Amino acid sequence: MKKGLFTLMFTCLLVATQAAASPQSAWYSDESDRMFWFMVITDSHIGCGKSCTNDLKWATGEAYQVIKPQFVFNCGDLVDATNGGLIPSAQYDQEWSAYRAILDENGMTPLNYIDMPGNHDAYFDKGLTHFLEWSIQGSLDGNTQHSVTFDDWYGKYHFLAVATSTMNGGSWWADNAALDDAEMQFIEASFQQNADADLHFAFGHHGIHWGGSNKVGEGGVKFESLMKSNQVSAYFWGHTHDYLSEFHNGTLFRNTRSLGKSGDLNFTLAAVDHNAVEVRTFDVDDWPYLLITAPTDAQLGGGNPYTYPVPNGWTQAPVRALVFSKSQPESVVFRIDGGNWAPMEQVAESTWQGLFDATQLAAGTHKARVRANPWTDSDQEIAFFVASVACSNGIDDDQDGLTDFPD
């Protein structure tokens, strides 16, 4: 079968009172032990040529070994269905066997790799029989859609991979995208079964409402409504070989370009840091990769509705970032608003943190920039808010006998 600006006080209360959280539950912390990350690739198009093969080998091999993500999600068009030609003409066993051989050789399993079908995987193949035989997930259980969770001491996170390609075996010019009744039942049941998840993420091959090219027709409106009502943090997809990053109805819609057929912006890294979701898209084999995870990026997706403020009462406010490189950085540094560079310390594997005095910053928007040396082009700059918030004013605002965050 085929989740405006929230004050830290509100965030503190959410953490204390909600059993199942939501994107609004993100909070600012100087601790680095509530973090994980995952990779999103799409449109690997095995069979389109040597570059497509090499890119999938790199993503599931070298990149996976260095980045060590919790999961790798492949959003479809796993193979090209062209047998080296220009136009999809059939499903070819040699393309599928080459796809699976790469994954097996690089140690991909159903526990770390979630693949889903795209239109190229569905052409001329009624019932998606090749996907069900050769894909990592489909060959496991005979299903085209999958619901997986990541559970740790600090929370539960739900990931839903949907099959937006039709199963009618149509030819390449009839690229229909839909979610039929059985598929929608699976999606609804997955959300219900994971209603206790802290965050939900969804993945598919086609766009749902925004972005170019063929979008999901049948079932699309209902799926969009379900993502809104279940406060899905992000929906990732491919298909267009284009890039898009926008928030709509509280969900980040992130379109990643083709892993195998695009020149740039062709894989995405997403991190969850104290329930804040940060996302950045990169080029293949262009080390290092750097992602700021705290404070939250107020400009993510054109305006992040889940940005929390940095309390202007903190003398040691953290800047935290993930840095992935094939060799150890000489140093990782940060600066605020174009000021002097300050050192960051490695506080966990691939995780670096520096501290700044937020009492010296006026309320409003500021900039944080992080750089991994010696790679001077590795910088990432984000915008963040500074505000006077109740949880850091030294007063027992909620009258629970505990004064100030994080007590």
N, C-alpha and C positions, 0 to 999 in steps of 0.2 A: 504494500500500500504506500499505494503511493500516499518605554517609562521615560525665567525670572531669577531671580536671585534669592536664594534661601539663606536666612541667617543661620549662624552656627548654633544659636540657641535651639532653633527648630530641628537642626540636624542632630544635636545632642539628645533631644527628646525622642526623635525617631529611633536612634540607636538603642535607647533605653527601653522603649515601649513596644517596638514592632517585632513580632516573631518572624514574619516574612517581610523583607525590606523591599525597596523600589529604587529607581535611579535617584530619587530625592534623598536617599539615605547616605549618600557620599559625605565623608567628613575629612577634615584636615587633621593630620597627625604627624608627629615626628618619629613614629615607629615605622619600620619597613617590613613587618612580618605578616601583613595582610595583603599580599600581592601575588598575582599570577598573570601570565600573558599567553597569547595564542597568535598563530599566523593564519592569514587568509590568502590563498592563491586561487586563480581561476583561469579557465581557457588554456589548459596546457597543450591541447591539440596535438597529441602524439600521432605522428604520421605526416606532419606538415614539413618535416625536415630536421636536420641535425640540431639546429638551434633550439627547437622545441624540446627535443630529447634532452639536450644538455641542461636546459633551464629547469626541467622537472627533476633531473638528477641533482642539480645544485640545491634546489629548494628543499628537497627531502633528504639530502645528504649533508653537504657542508653547512648550509644555513641551519638546518635542524640541529646539527651537532653543536654549533656555536650558540645559537639563540636558545635552544632547549625550551621550546614552547610547550605548554600543556597539551595543545592540540594543533594540528594543521588541518584546515578546512579547504577543500578544493570544490569550488562552486560550479563545476560542470564544464562541458566540452572537454572531457577528459581526453578524447581522441578526435581525429580530424575527419574521419570517414571519407577521405579522398584518395588513399593509397598513393600519396605523393602528388596528386593532381591539384587542380584548382577548385573543382566543384565536387561537393559530397555526392558519392555515387552508390555507396553500400557500407555496411559494417564489415570491417576486415579483421579477421582473427589475428593477423600479424600485428596490427596496430594495438589491439587490446592486449595481446600477450606481451608486447614490448612495454606497454604502460604498466602492467602488473609486475613485470620483471624488475623495472626500476624501483618500484615500491618495496618489493620483497628484498631486493638487494640492499636497500637502505634501511631496512628494519621497520617499515611502516606496518602497523597492525590496526585492528578495529579500536584499540585503546588509545591510539594517538593520531589517527588519520581518518577523517570523515569526508568521503567523496559523495557527490550527488550528480545526477544526470543533467546534461545540457542538450540543446537541440541537435548538435552534431552526434551525440551519443544515441539519439532516438531515431534519426533518419533511417527509413527502410527497415525498421526493426520493431514490429508490433509487439508490445509487451515488454520492451526494453530487455530482451533476453541476453544480449551481450553485457549490458551493465550488470545484470543479476549474476552472470557467470564470472566476470572478470574484475569487477570493482572490489575494493576492500570491504565496504559496508554491505553492498548488495549480495556478494557471495557468502557473507556471513549468515544472513537470515532470510534471504529471498525477498527483501523489501526494498523499495526505492526511496522511502523516507525514513529518517532516523531521529530519535530523540535521545540525547546523552546528557549526563550531568557531571559536574566536577564538585566534589564535596571535600572540604577541609574543615579544620577546627573552627574557622572563622565564618563559614558560610557554605551555602549551596548555590550553584550556578547552573542554569539550564541552557542547553544549546539545541536548537531545532533546525534540522536540515530538510528542506522541502523539495519535492520534485516538480518543478514548474513546467517541464517539458511534457507534452502529451504523449500518450502511449499508443497512438493509432498507427505508427509506422509510416507516417507521411514522408514524402520526399522533400528535398532541401528547400524548394520554393514555397512549401506550405509550412512555414515555421510558426506553428501555433503554440501559445503558452497558456496553460490553464491548470486549475486545481479542481478536480472533479469531486463528487460527493464523498467518495471513499477517502480521498486524500484530505478533504476538509474535516472529516470525522477524526482522522488520525491527528491532525493539527489541534483540533479542539480538545481531544482526549489528552494529548501531550501537555498542553497548558494546564488542564485540570489536574493531572497527575503530579505536576510540579508546581502547584500553587504556592508551595512553601519556599520556592527558590528566592534567593536574594535578588538575582537579576536574571532576565531572559535575553537570549540572543537568537536571531533567526538568520538563516542563510538560504539562498536559492540561486538559480542561474539567471532568471529574468527579473527585470524591474517590476515593481508592483504598481506604482502610480507615477513616480517621478523618474527622470532620466530618459534617454532616447531609445530608439529601436523597439522591437516587439515587447510589450508588457503583458503581464498575466491578464487574460480576459476573464473567462469563467472562474469564479471563486476569488478573483483579485480583490474586489471590494470587501468581501467578507473577511478575507485574510488580513487586509489592512485594518479593518475594524477590530479584529481579534488582537493584533499587535498593539493597537491603542488601548484597548480595555485591559490587556495584560501588562501594559507598561514595558514593552520590549525596548531594551536599551539601544539596540542597533540591528539593522538588517543589512547584510552584506550580499552583493551579487556581482555578476560579471556580464557576459554576453555582448555588450556594446563595444568592447575593447576601448572604452573611454573611462573618464574619471569624473566622479561626482561625490560631494560630501555636503549633505544638507540635513538639518533637523526639520521634521514635520510631525506634528501631533505628538511630540515628546520622544520620537524615535529618530536616531541618526541613520540616515539612508546613505550607504557608502558603496559606490560602484568602483571596482578595481579593474584596471586594464588587464589585457591578456598576459599571462606569464610567458607564453611562447611566441606571440605575434605582435607585441607592442615594444616600442623602443624605450619607454620609461614608465615610471609609476606602476610597476607591475607586480608588486606584492604588498600586502598590508600587515602591519603589526598592531595589535590591540592589547592594552594592558588594563587590568583592574587593580586599583590602588585604594584600599579602604572604600570600596564600592564606587569610586570614581572611575569612569571609563575614558581612557585616552587612546587616540588612534592616529597613526601616521603611515603614509604610503611611500614606498621606496623603489629604487631601481634594483634589478637583479645584479648580484655580485659587485656591489659598489660600497664596500665596507669603509668605515664602520656605520652602524645603525644606532641612532640615539633617539630616545623618546622620553620627554619630560612627563612625569606622572603626578607630581605635586609641586605647586598648587595646580588646580585644574585650569585648563586652557579655556578662557572665556570666549575665544573666537572659534572654537571647534565647530565645524558644521555651519559656519556663518553666524553663530551665536549660541553658546551652550546654555540651555535652560537649567542645567544642574550645577553650574558653577557656584562654589561656595566662596565666601569672603575669607581673606587672611585677616585674623584679628590684629588690630593695631596696638594691642596690649602685649604682644609677644616679642620678647627681646631675642629669642632664638627660634625664629620661624624657619621651617625647612624648605629647601628646594631639593626635589628628589628626581632622579632620572635613571633609566636603563641605558646601558652602553654595551653594545655587542660588537666585538672585533676579533679578528683572527689572532692578534697579538695584544698583550696587555697595554692599555694606554699609559703613556708617560705621566699623564695627569688628567684629571677632569676638573673643570673650573666653571664658575658661574658669575654672573653679574646682574645687578638690578638697575634698570633704567639707564644703561650705558655707563655705569660707574666702574670702579676698579674690579678686576677679576679677583675672585676669592676661591680658595681651594674647596674641593669636595672630597669626602672620604668614602671608600668602598665599605658599605655596611652589610652587604650580602652579595651573593653571586650575581654579577652583572648589575648591581644596584649601587648607586652613588648618591651621597647626600651632603649638602652644605647648609649652613645656617646664616640667617641675616636678621637684623634688628628692625622689625616692623614698626616699632614705636617712632622711627625716624621718617616714616612714610605718611603722607597725607592720605586721607580717605579718597578713594577713587581708583582709577585704572592705572596699572603699572606694568612694566615689562620685565620678564626674566629670560635670560639667555644662558644656555649651557653649551660648552664646547669640550670635546675630547681631544687632547693633544697627543701626537703632533698633527692631527688631521684638522687643519684650520677651516676646512669646508664642511665640518661635521655639525656645525651649530644648529640648534633649534631655539627659536624665540617664541614665547607665548605671552599673552596678556592675562593678567589676573587682577582681582579686586581686593582692595584693602578697605576694611570697615570697622567701626566700633560695634562689637557684638556682645550680647548679654553673657554668653558663656565665658568670656574672658575679662569681665569687668570686676571680678573679685567679690561678687554679690551672689547670694543663694537665691537666684531669680525664681526658680520653680519650687522653692521652699521644701526641699527634700532632705535638708540637713547636710548637703554636700555643696561646697563652694568652689565654683570655677571648673572649667574643662581642664583635664579629662576626668576629674573625680565624679 
